[in-house]
């Protein structure tokens, strides 16, 4: 099984998911996309898809209506879960071998990013609203 990748910035969950699905390091991806956004606001699905296409992947994102919701269980799919009390800015996770790679599995609102740990979970921690679908 692949090793999970921990986010190192408050809004770096997309960076960790990209590193996980592309077999790059967190540092390689953040150098490509920019550390400032990972610290201040994070990345939108459109930016993630553009990055993946630049690496040669076929990628697209969709709002998860029922037709697309069924397709999130393919390996390398990245989902964005909705903003909520637990995840005030939302959160990205990546699907792999019937599990979800969570780049900050021990997240808490008052959490310290320095204590973040990554891991795998059987179920999404909240409702996913966008899916990023990837093919090589």
PyMOL commands that set and color helices and strands:
alter all, ss='L'
color gray80, all
select helices_A, chain A and resi 13-22+26-33+35-40+45-54+66-73+113-115
alter helices_A, ss='H'
color red, helices_A
select strands_A, chain A and resi 58-63+78-81+91-96+99-102+119-121+128-135
alter strands_A, ss='S'
color yellow, strands_A
deselect
rebuild
show_as cartoon
